[in-house]
Amino acid sequence: MTDPNAIRPSALDQLPDRDPEETAEWQASLDAVAKAAGPHRAAYLMRRTLERAEGTGIALPKLLETDYVNTIPTSGEPGVPGDEALERRITAWNRWNAAAMVTRGSKYGVGGHIATFASAAWLYETGFNHFFKGKEADGSGDQLYIQGHASPGIYARAFLDGRLTEAHLDNFRQEAGGNGLPSYPHPRRLPWLWEFPTVSMGLGPLSAIYQARFNRYLTARGIKDVSGSHVWAFLGDGEMDEPESTAALALASREGLDNLTFVINCNLQRLDGPVRANFKIVQELEAQFRGAGWNVVKSLWGNAWDELFALDTTGALVRRLREVPDAQVQTYQTRDAAYIRADFFGKDPALAEMAKLLSDDKILECFHLSRGGHESRKVYAAYKAALEFKGAPTVILAQTVKGHTLGTGFASKNANHQMKKLSVDEFKTMRDLLELPIPDSAFVDGKVPYGHPGADSPEVRYLQERRAALGGPAPARRTHAIAPLPSASEKAFASFDKGSGSQNVATTMAFVRLVKDLVRDKETGKRWVPIVPDEARTFGMESLFPSLGIYSPKGQTYEPVDRDQLMYYKEAKNGQILNEGITEAGSMADFIAAATSYATHGEAMIPFYIFYSMFGWQRTADQMWQLGDQLGRGFLVGATAGRTTLTGEGLQHADGHSPVIAATNPAALSYDPAFAYEIATIVKDGLRRMYGEAAPGEDPDVFYYLTVYNEPLPQPAKPAGLGIDEGIVKGLYRFNTAESAGLSPAANAARIQLLGSGTAIHWALEAQKLLGEEWGVAADVWSATSWTELRRDALEADAALLRGEDRVPYVRQALQGAEGPVLAVSDYMRQVPDQIAQWVEQDYTSLGADGFGLSDTREAARRHFGVDAQSIVVAALAQLARRGEIKATAVKEARERYGL
């Protein structure tokens, strides 16, 4: 099979050979070495030559893989400072309590994972003892993205440290009583401990990259110097199959994020079996990261292997390690020495001779126990090398055994991810292996005890001293010192109250104009973080380029093609805009980092992320859930919204359901504003709630989703009267009546209430006019700014009634006394306005754009879905006819008149 990475002769033929004779001599020398000493020696010399070339600055294509050995040889490892014996005992206690916690909880059927932390214990403990900076250090400390399945080990350490009690551990995955521990790192559930959600898998690595990038952004913009912070992301080798895990590797390399380290726990197993049964995941990951420009450190083998490598005078051992597939390595972990002698060593005569020099115990020590990720000295060396490497991020590929120290029933077994408990005998075996002073008498009625050496023990004192030296406990989340931001100038919001006069303005442009005013605010302007996925011109944001600049760590090293234009493309080292290119996932990761800066760095930032509404919630809803878990604050803006408003783009672009998906996220406040003044009112209230003084009972840890449209229409002035702002924020207010619209209905005219949201209110207003002028029907028009908030208020009212409290839903209060039936319409599927149907006392029906979108004009699309003004008129007449308030023939007549 041809190597796809090989240099093709045709490629070299394009380069001039200035000395063909010299080239021939080099080639002949290589042939001679291969003939005399074998191809492996020739390959060794070539690699040494390439390494020398790279070290002297000669530009050559880099090797994407190295041998299946440690990057840092034993002779190059630094000594581990501190007391290694005490660190071993601390790690042993944490291993024990992590396993005990999950086992004790298993009787309640709540699940849990034992094997992951067992494999990764030293990866965490070495960091906690020597590297991870806490919040009390200078700056903001380090940011730790903990692998979700390893959470029991983190709880176990917090227990040893005195931050958790046995009662907490016994409530692992049992939170309903209020004193439990969440299954995984969930900041919303345990906000004093966890900072970053890392389950769903794949979102942790993506977020870690953008967090490291956002740290640089904060420093470059002079908001806060967090150059001392380092981002550590702990990942599983199986997790790297998630596309999000590797989606931003090139960004991290391109921007030189040497404040970032990935630690990938390569235990060679995913949930059901081997990660790469017939291949080698470590080698694959090395090539992937090296190809993306990362520094790669492999820590694969423990000290027990030193003797084997010393005996490998021919390179046979290294070659055999490279060729054995991962699933077979996993098998060696479970087999006896005779099997390993025959299958591993017996494949090569040189290895067979080597095996004769090794005892069975030595073979088992190497193949069963000794891995680079299980020895503090190996891990320490890798971490130190990562922090010292400058110019690029580092990935550490640490090989471990899944289920290490849990006994032969767990180690490397395919099913160990689903195994939730150890037997008492297995715990006793584990105790003896870890040399823990837990007597048999502590196992009462078959229940495994927790272990703790005592609050004043050498282990606990050492742990706490190390954490104090590194800046306090970790992980930890802090928000208590954040002061409310000052309110933005009232002028920025009030300017929208007068409307646009004769000028047509799309609500997307209205939002952008508001932001342009807010970023000029002397107090809070610098805290806005505009985020856009390469669609700024679509949304009319190009005017912000020269004034705010697009963030780039390199600044602008070129002359932009549009430099002579007023709104030229300007990049700057202190740029304020994050323009991520075509990546909604990356933009959301940016948003999450900015939206949680108030906790991570003690600096409240105000992100707004504007995107094609179809490509927001539908594509990245999992990250929106992550945002809610992380208690993020900010504004998501779904632009070019609606199923019929974006002309000509067709099915894939037509959003008729983002408010439905947004409604499923408890932290998302979803609004569909119709007018510019509504947008201003909602944003103003959002700033108050999230960044100012939240009212009693209000949760500030929310984010806002606003749908805005690209259809230029007249923006009316804000109606006068009390309660308008309250109605806008709560979700519903009466925009006008038939009388205030100048229609003068007859005293006995049939009346209907038209509820519209977003751009649909314009169709309702046109229908109001047709109903009055052509059918003698009085229609009042209401703006439903948020169907979802109306529903949530009604649900809370229902819950209050069950508690014996007398509370009426706001939607019922607002519509109280309104005559006639209610007809609701939006540019989304009917499920959106139907959210409030059960709490409306009047007869209720709805219109919406259900189904797939299509390419056509706005008018044709609206007629197709039956939501245009004429369709609303027919639906309204049908409602009134069913009630006997008009003649049934009017409905047929209207259908024929309007060609429906």
N, C-alpha and C positions, 0 to 999 in steps of 0.2 A: 504493500500500500504506500503510495507517495505521501510524504509529509507535506501537509498543506502550508506549513510555515517555512519550508525550504526556500532558499534563494534560487530562483529559476535562472538557468543559463541565459535565457532570453533577456532577463532584466539586466544582468551584468554586461551583456553584449552591447547595451546602450551606452556604457561608459567606455571612454577611450583607454586602451591599454598602452601606456607609454613605454613599457619595457616587457614585451611578451616573453623574453628569455628569462628574466627574473621570475615572472609568474610561473613559468614552467619549472623552475628550480624549486620554488616553494611547494608546488604540487607534487613534484618527485620526492621531496623530503617527506611529505605526508604519506605518500604511498610506501616509502621505505619503512617508516615507523610502523605502519599498519601491518606490513609483511613481517617485520622482525619481532615486534612486541605485541602485535594483535590490534584489532580495531578499537578496543577499549582504551588502550594506551594512547592511540592517535586522538581519540575523542577527548581524553583528559588534557592532552597538550593543547588542543584547539581551544578548549574552554578556558584553560589558564591564559592563553594568548588573548582571548577576547576579554577576560577580566582585566588583564594588564592594559589593554587598549582603552577600556572604559575608565580605568583609574588614572590614565594619563590624559584623558580628555579627547581621545580620538573618537569621532562620531561613527558609531556602528549600531546596527540593529541590536536591541538587547535580547538576551536569552529570556524566554518566558518561563522556563522551569529550571530548577536546580535539582540535585539529587535528593532522594528521600531520606534526608538526614537533617540534623539541626543546623540552622543558619549560624548560630554562635557555638563554636566548639567548646568542649569542657575547659580547655586551657585558657579560653578567652572570657570565661564567666567571672564577673566580679563577685566578691564575697557578699553575703547577705548581712546587712547590719542588724543588730538586735539579738534577741534570744531565740534561736531556732527551736530549742526544746520547748519553750513556753508556747511558741506559735503552733507547734505540732499539737500540743494539748488543747489549745483553744480551738483549733480546727477539728480535733476529735470530738470535743463537746458539741460543736455546731453540727457536725455530721450526725451525731447521735440524736440530738433534739429535733433536727429536721425530719429524720426518719420516724421518730417517736410521735411527732405531731401528726403526721399524715396517717400513721398506723392507728393512733387513738381515734382520729376522726373517721376512719373507714367504717367503724361500726354504725355510724349514722348515714352511711352511703353518700357522703358529700364529695368523695373523690380526693384527688391530690396526686402529686408526682414526687417520687422519691429518687429515681435514678439520675435525673439531670443534675441536681446539686451534688450528688455523690461523685459524679464525674468532674464537676467544675469547682469543687470546694477550694482548691489551692489557687485557682484563677481569681477568685474573689478575695480570699483571705490575704494573699500576698498584696493585693491592691489596698485593702483596708488597713493593713499593718504598715505600709510603706509609701503608698502613692496617692491615694484618693484624698484630695483636699476637701475639708468641710466648709460649711457656710460661715464659720467664724474666722476663717483665714482671710487674707487680703483679697479684695475683689469679691467674687461670688462663689468661690470654691469650684470644684469640678462638677460636671454633669454626668450622672451615671445612668445608663440605659441597661437595666438588669433584665436578663433573659427571664421571661415570664414563668417558665416551668421551674426555675430555680428559687422562686420566692420563699419556700420553706426554709432554705438556708439563711436567707436574709432575716427572716423572723427569728430564727434560732440565735443569730448573732445579736439581734436587738434584745432578746431575752437574756443572754449572757451579760450584756452591757447594762441591764437594768431598765431598759426602755419598755419592755414588755414583761408581763407576768405569766405564770402557768395558766391562769384563767384565760388570758388572751390566746395562748397557744391551743387551749382546749376548745376555743371558739373559732378555730381556723375553718374558713368557708361557712361559718354560721353567724351571719351578720344581723339577722332580723331583730335580735334583742338589743342591738346598738353597741355591743362591746366586742364584736367579732373582728376577724381579720379577713380581708378579701382574698380570693383565690390567687390573684396575680397582682402586679403593680398597678393599682387603681388609685390615682390621687383623689378622685371625688369620694372614694370610700374611706381612704386613710390619708387625709391631706397633710398631716404633720410628718409623714414618713416618705411616701412616694412622690416623686416629681414627674415621672414620665411613664405613660402606659406603653407597654411593649407587646401586648397581645390585642389585636391580631398580629400574627407573625409577618415580618417584612416591613411593618411600619416603623419599628424601632430603628433599624439601620438607616432608613430614608430620613427620618426625623433627626437622627444624630448628626448626619452630614449637614443638614440645613441649620441645626442648632449651632454647630461649630462655625458655619458660615455667618449666622446671625451675630454670633459673638464678635466676629471681625467687623461686621457692619456697625454694631454699637460703638466699638472702639474708634473706628474710622470717622464716625459722625460726631464724636466727642460727647456722646450721651453718657457713657461710662467706660472706663478702662477695664476690660475684662480679659486682657491679653494673658493674664496668669491662669485663666481657667482652661481646663483640658476636658474634652468630651471623650468618655469611654463607652463604647457600645459592646455589650456581651451578647453574642449571637450563637445560634446552633448551626452546624454545617448543613443540616437538612433545611433550615430556615432560608438558606441562601438560594434555594430554588424559587422562592417568591420573587416575582419580577421587581417589586419595589426594593428588595434588598440590594440590588445592584444597579438600580436605575440612575443613581446620581454619582457613581464612582468617578466618572470623568470630571464632573463639576468639582469634586473634592481635590482631585489631582490638579486640574487646571488652575484652581485658585490657591494651590499650595497650602492646604489646610493641615499644617503640621501640629495643630491643636486638637487633632482627632486621632483616636486609635480604635480600631475594631479588634476585638478579641473573639475569635471564632473557636468555639469548643468543638473540636473535631473528634467526636467519639464514634464517628463512622456510622451512626444509626439515626434514622428518622423514626417516625411514629410506628410504622409497621415492619420495618426491616432495615437493611443497609441503605445508606444514602446513595452510594454508587457500587452496587453489588459486583459488577464486572470491571470496574474501573477504580480510580483513586481520586477521591474528592479533594484531598489536600493538593495534589498536583494540578487538578483542574482549577481550584480556587487561586492557587499561586499564579498560574498563567493568566487568569482573568484579571486579577488585581495588578500584576506587573504590567500587563497590556494596557491597563487604564492609567498607569503611571504611579501606582502606590509603592511604597517601601514594604517589602514582605519579610517577615521574620518567622521562621518555622521552628517550633519547639516540639519535637516529635518523640525523642527517646530520652529515657532517664539515665542516671549514672551507671546503672547495671550494664548498660550496653557498651560502656567504654572498653571493657575487656574484649568484647566481640569485634569492635571496630579496630582495635589494636592488632588483632589476629588476622585481619582482612588485608593481606599483603597484595592480593591480586585484584581487588575491587569486586570480587564475586558476591560478597555480602551486600554491598550497596546495590549491585545490579539486581539481586534477588529481591531486595526490599522494594525496589522500584517496580518490578513486574508482578508481584503478588497482588491480586485484587483485594479490595477492602473486605468483601464478604469472607474471604479466606483468612484474613488477619483476624476478623471477628471469631472465626471458627477456632483458630489457634488459642484464643483466649479461654476456650471452654474444653480443650483437649489436653491429654497427658503428654509427657515429654517424649514418649516413644512415637506418638503420632507426629509431633513437631519435627523430631529427628528425621523421620521418613519423608514427610511431605515438604518441609521447608528446606532442610539441609540436604536431603537426599537427591535433590534435583540437579546438583552440581558437584562434581568430584572434589573440587577445592573446598566446598562447604561441608561435604561429608567428612573430609579430613579435619576440618575445624571442629566439627561437632564432637569428634573423639576426645578433644581436649576440654570439653565442657561437661560438667555434672548435670544430672537431671534437675537438681535444685536451681542451678544457674540458668538453665533453659527456661524453667517455669518462672523464675524471678523476672527474666527479661520479657517473656511473651505474655505473662499474666498480669504483671504489676507495674513494670518500669516504663512509664510514659512521661514525656516532657511536661505535660500539663498537671502531673501529680507530684512534682517536686518543686519546692519553693525556690531553690537556687536557679532552676531553669526558668521558672516564671519571672523571677526577679530580674534575671539577665535580659529577658525579652522586653519587659516593661521599661527597664532603664534604657535599652537601645531605642525603643520607640520614642521616649521623651527626648532623647539626645539627637534624634534624626531631624534635620531641618529641611524645609522646602517641599515636603510632600506628606500626606497622611500615611500612617502605618497600619498594616493588618498583621496580627499575630495569629498564626495557625498553630494551635496547641492541641496535640493529640492526647486523648484521654480514653478511659474505658467507662462506658455508660454503666452505672451501677457499681462503680469501684468501692470496695470495702463493705458492700452489702452482702457478700457471700456468693457462692457458686450458683445459687438459685436466681440471682439477679444479673451478675456481671455479663455483659454482652449478649444477653438473651433478647431475641427479637421482640418478645412481648413485654419487656420491662417498662415500657412507657405506660402501659395499662395496669401494671402491678402496683397495688396501693398499700400493701402492708407486708411486714415481716412477722414470722412466728416468734414466740418467746425463745425457742432454741436458736433461731437465726440471730436474734438480738444478742443473746449470750455469746455467740460466736463472734459477732461484731464487737462486742464489748472487749473480749479478750484480744482481738486483733488491734483495737485502738488503745488497749491498756488503760481502760477507764475504771476507776474505783467504784463500781456499782455492784453491790452484793446481790446474790440470788434472792435474798429475803426482800429486796425492793420490788420484786415482781409479785404484786399482791393480786390474787384471783386472776392470774394470767394477763394482767394489765402492765404494759411496759411503762416504767417511770421516766420522768424527765430527769436530766442530770444537770447539776450546777455545783461548781467547786466552792461557792460562797462569795458573797459580795466583797469580802476583803481578801480573797485568795490571790496568790501571785498571778494567776491567769487573768482575772478580772482587772486587777490593778494595771497589769501590763497592757491589756487591751485599751483601757481608758486613757492610759498615759500616751499610747501611740496615737489615739484619736485626738487627744488634746494637742499633741505636737503637730498634727496635720490639720487642725482647724475645727475640731468638733465632730459630732456624730455624722455618720453618712450611711445610707442615704438620708436626707432630711429635706423638708420643704418649709420655707419661711415666707410669710406674707404680712406679719403683724406690724411691720414698721412702715408700711406704704401709706403715705398721706394722699387724700383725694386730690385730683388735679383741679386747678382753677377752671371755672367755667369759661368757655369761649365767648367771644364778643357776641352780644345779642344782635348786633347789626347783620352778621352773616346769615342768621336765620330769618330775621324780620324782612329782609329784602325780597323774600319769595312770597310774602303775604299779599302783595299788590298784584300778582299775576304777571303775565307776559304781554298784555295788551293785544295788539294785532300780530305779534310775532309768534310763529309756531315753534314750539320747543319740545323735544322728546324728553321723557323723564330721565333717560340715561344722561343727557346733557345737563339736565337740572341737577342731578346728583354730582356730576363732575364739577359744575360751577360752584356748588356748595363746598366741595372739598377744596377747590382752589382758594376760596375765601378762608377756610378754616386753617389751611397750612400756612397762611400769612399771619395767623394769630401770634402775638409776641410771647404769650405764655405757653401755649400748647402746640403751636404749629410744628415745631421740630419733632414732636412725638408721633405725628402721623407717619404711617408706613404704607405707601401705595404699592400694591402688588398686582401685577398683570402678567398673564401668560402670552406675551407676544401678540396682543390684540389692542394695544393702546390706541392705535389710530382708528380702529373700528369703533371704539367708545369715545372718541373725541378727546383723548388725553394727551395727544402729542404736544399740546401747548405747555404741558408740565415738564417736558424734557429739558429745555434750556434753563428754566427757573429752578427746578429741583435737582436735575441731574439723575442719571441712572447709575446705581452703585456698581463699581468695578474696582477690584483691588489693584488693578494696574492703571486705573485712570483711563485716559484716552491717548493711546500711542499712535494714532493715525489721524489724518484729516478727514472728517466725515464728508461724504459726497454732497450733502445738503448744507454745508457750512455757511453758505451765503444766504440761506433762508432764515426767516425769523424763528421758526420752530424747528431748529436743526437737532439732529440726534447727538445728544451730549452725554458722554459717560464721565464719571468722576470718582475719585477715591472716596470722597465723602458724599456721594450721591444718595438721594433719599428714596428714589424709586427702585423697587426690585422687579426688574423685567426678566422673567425666568426662561424665555423661549417657550416652545410649544410643549409644556409639561404642566398639566393641571395638578398632578401629584406633587411635583416639586413646589409649585406655588402654594399648595395647601400646607406643605411642610414648613415653608417660609412663614405662612400665616400663623401656624401653631407656635412657632418659636417666638414670634412677635407678640402674639396674643397672651402668652404666659410669661413674658419678660417681667411683669410686675412681681411674680413669685420667684422666678429663676434668678433674676438679677436685682430685684428691688427697684426696677425702673419701669413705670407704666408706659407702654407704647400703645398706639391706637392704629392697628392695622385695618386697612380695607382692601379686600381682594375682589376685583371685578373680573367677571368671566362670562362667556357664553352660558346662559343659564342651563342649557341642555347638557353642557359638559362639566357641570359642577357636581350637583348631588348625585346624578346618575353615575358619574364616573368615579367620584372620590368620596362617596357617602361614608365609607369605613373610616376615612380620615376625619370627617366631620364628627363621627362618634368618638374618635380618639381626642379630638379637640374638646368635646364636652366632658370626657373623662378627665382631661388635664386642666379643666376649669378655665379654659381660654376665653378671652374677651375681645370683641372687635366686630367688624361689619363685613359680612359676605354679601356681595352684590351680584345677583344674577341678571346680567344685561341681555339685550335682544331677547327678552322673555316672551312667553306666550306661544301658543300653537299656531296662531294665524298672523302674528305681527311681523315676523321675519320673512319678508317676501322672497319667494323663489328658491330658498335654500333646501326645502324638501324634508323628507321624513327624518333624516338623521339629526337635523338641526332644530326641529320644531319641538319646543318644550311645552308639553301640556300636563306635566305631572311633578315638577320639582317641588311645589308646595306640599304635595302628598308625602314625598320622601322627607322633606324638612319637618313635617308634622310628627314624624316618628322619633325625632330627636328631642328629648326633654329639655335640653339646654338651648335649643334654637328658638328664638322668637321670630316667627315668619310673618312678613308683611308684604302686601301687594298694593302699594300706593298708586293712586290714580293721578295725583296732581303734585306739582313742585312743592307747594306749601305743606303737603302731607309728608313728603320726604324730609323737609327741614324739621318739622315737628317731631318725627320719629327719631331722626338722628340726634336732635337736641336731647330728647328724653333718654335715648340710649347712652349718650355721654354722661348724663347725670347718673343713671343707674349703674353703669359699669365702672365709671371713673370718678364720679363725684360722691354725692351722698344718697345712697339707696334708701328708699322709704322703709319703715318697719315692715318686716315680712317679705320684702323683696330680696331675691337672690341676685347679688351682683355678678356671680360667676355664670353668666349667660353670654350668648353671642346673637347677633341680629342677622337675619337673612331678608334682604329687600329685593324684590323683582322690579326691574325697570325696563322701559321699552324704547325701541328705536324709531317710533312713529311720531314725527313732528306734528304737534297739535297745539291749539291755543291753551295756555295755562290760565285758568280763572283766578280771580282774587279769592282770598280766604273768606268764607262766609262770616258775617258778624254773628255774635251771640255767645251765650255762656255754654260751656261744656264741649265746644268744638275740639279743643286740644285733647280733652279727656277721651272723647269719642274716637279721635284719630289713634290714640295710643291703645285704647281698649279694643278697637277693631270695628266700630260702626258709628256713624252719625248721619243725620238727614242733611243731604246737600241742598235740596230745594223741594218745594212743593209745586203742584200744578199751578197754583195761584202765583207764587213768587217767580215762576218761570214765565209769567205773562200769558197763560193760556185761557184764563177766565172760564172755567167749566161751569156747566149749569148746576143749580143748587142740588138737583137730584141725580147728578151724574154718577155713574158707577165709578168706583175708585180702586186703584191697585197700587201696591208698593213695589217698586223696582229696586233691587239691591244689586249693585255692580262693584267689581273690584278691578283695579288696574286699568288697562286700556278699555275694558268692557264697559266702563261707566259712560264712555262717549257714545256707545251704541245705545245704552239705556236712555241717555239724554235725547238722542234722535228719536228713539221709540216713544219717549214721553211726548215729544212734539207731534208725531204722527197720530198717536192715540187721542190727543186732545183735539187736533185740527180736523182729522178725518173720521174719527169714530165717537167723538164726544165723551171720551173716557178720561177721567182725571187720574194722573199718575204722579206719585211722589218718588223722587230718586234719592237713594241712600248710597253712601260710599262705604263699602265694606273693606277697610284697610287690612284686616286680618281675620280670616275665617278661623284660623287655628287658635288665635288668642281668645276669640269668642268661645270656642269649644272648650278650651282649657278652663276658662272662668266658669263655664257652665258645669263642667265636671267637678270643679272644686265646690261649687254650690250644692251639687248633689251629695257630695261627700259630707258637707256641713250639715245637710238635712239629716243624714244618717246618724250624725253625732248629736242631733237634737237642736241644732242652730237654725234659725229662720233666716234664710238667705235666698235672694232671687237672682238668677243669672243676669248678667248685664244685658245680654241680647234681648231678653224678655222685657227688661226695664225700658230699653231704648225703643222697642217697638210697641210698647204698651199704648193702647188707644189708637194705633194706626188703623185706618179703615181699609177693609177689603183684604184680598189675599196677597200673598208675597210671592214674587217671582225673582229668583236670584240668577245671576249670569256672570261668568268669568271666561277668560281665554284659556282655561284649563279644563280638565275632565270634570264631570259633574260631581265626582266624589269630593272635590275641593269645597264648593259651597254647601254641599249636602252635609258637611260636618256639623252644622248648627240646626239641622232640620227638626230634631226632636224637641228642641227648646223653644221653637217659634209657635206661639199660640194660634196664629192665623193659618189658613190653608197655605201650604208651602209647596212650591215646585221649583225646578231649576233647569237651566240650559248650560251646556258646556261643550268643549271640543274633545269629545271622546274619540279614540281611535288613533291611527297613525297620521302624521302630518303629510302634506303634499306640496309640490312646487306649483305656485300660482300667485296671482295678485292677492292682496289682502282681502279685497272685496269678494273675489271668487272663493277664497278659502273660507271666509266667514259664512257665505251662503251655503257652501258645501257642508259645514258643520252645524248650520242652523242657529247661528248666534248673532247674525247681523240685526240691524234695527228692525227690518221688516219681519224677520223670524221672531223677534221678541214681541212685536205687536200681535202676531198670530197666536203665540203662546199665551199672551196676556188675555186676549179675547176668548181663547178657549177656556181659560181658568174662570173667567167671569160668566161664560155661558154655562159651564157646569154648575155654577152657583145660582143660575137663573136670573142673573143681574143684567144680561143683555140677550138678544135673540141669538139662537144657535146659527141662524143663517149668516150672521155677521162673520163668523169664522170662515165659512166657505167663500164668502165674498172676498175676504181679505187675502186668502190663499190665491185666489184667481187674480186679484188686482196686482199682487206683488210677484206673481209668477213662481210661487212656491209649489 
